[in-house]
Structures are given as C-alpha cells and as structure tokens.
Amino acid sequence: MTQNVDGEPFPAGDVISYRIYIKKNGAAGDGILAGETKALEFTITFPTEGKWLAGAKAIRKPADNPEEIIESEMLWSDSDDIIHVPIPFGFMFYKPPKSAGGFGKKNP
C-alpha cells in the first residue's frame, strides 16, 4: 500500500505496516490480533479448532510524527468488497482423529 484513501502517495519516510487479525466465523468485533508486519505475507496460527476469518488493517506512521498511528478500516477475508476481496474466503482448522489401532487383538 503506497497511497492514501484519495489515491495520493504517502510522503517519503512514512512507515506502512499491516495488523493481521483472526476471528471465529460469525463472531462480531475486531477479533484477535495475530501480529503486525511490513511484509505482504503473514503466517497465521489458529488457537483453537473451528471456522476462522482473517482480517487486516493498514497502519501508517508519519515520518514527521512517528508516534502517531493512523489505521485503515478493517478488511475481512469474507468481505463483499469485490475490489479488494474478489473471491471471499475463510479457513477451517480441525485436528485429524488419532490413527486406528488395536488390529489383531483378540476380544475377551
């Protein structure tokens, strides 16, 4: 992201990063902060089983006032904003069952 909401470039020296969030599918609010990165890729670890969504906010720290934090609106992976999320998606995290065992044992 190199532009503000009006499409103008940010001044040189501004720091842009992204806050990544996760939340259970159907849950309200901003969810759980998974981390912050300047990269365009981020690895998510889900804390519990279930259906999840990922969200992101762009963060701007102006060069002339680095203590100031300016956040974009949240964008979730299931958004109906077809410009930014052309194909809405979510995640499912479930642990597989333990392997079958006990083959060849006699039943009493």
BELGICOR-V915389 format. One record per pair of residues at least 12 apart in sequence whose ideal C-beta (glycine too) atoms are under 8 Angstrom apart, sorted by the first residue. I is the first residue (numbers start at 1). J is the second residue. Records with the same first field share a line. If there is no record, write none. Layout:
I = J + J
//
This chain:
1 = 16 + 18 + 58
2 = 16
4 = 60
5 = 72
10 = 60
11 = 62 + 63 + 64
12 = 63
13 = 63 + 64
14 = 60 + 61 + 62 + 63
15 = 38 + 60 + 61 + 63 + 66
16 = 38 + 58 + 59 + 60
17 = 36 + 37 + 38 + 58 + 59 + 61
18 = 36 + 37 + 38 + 40 + 42 + 56 + 57 + 58 + 59
19 = 33 + 35 + 36 + 56 + 57 + 59 + 71
20 = 33 + 34 + 35 + 36 + 37 + 42 + 44 + 54 + 55 + 56
21 = 33 + 34 + 54 + 55 + 56 + 57 + 74
22 = 34 + 44 + 46 + 52 + 53 + 54 + 55
23 = 52 + 53 + 55 + 76
24 = 50 + 51 + 52 + 53
25 = 50 + 51 + 52 + 53 + 78 + 90
26 = 51
30 = 55 + 74
31 = 53 + 55
32 = 47
34 = 54
36 = 59
44 = 91
46 = 91 + 93
48 = 93
49 = 93 + 94 + 95
50 = 92 + 93 + 94
51 = 90 + 91 + 92
52 = 90 + 91 + 92 + 93
53 = 76 + 77 + 78 + 90 + 91
54 = 76 + 77 + 91
55 = 74 + 75 + 76 + 77
56 = 74 + 75
57 = 71 + 72 + 73 + 74 + 75
58 = 71 + 72
59 = 71 + 72
77 = 89 + 90 + 91
78 = 90
//
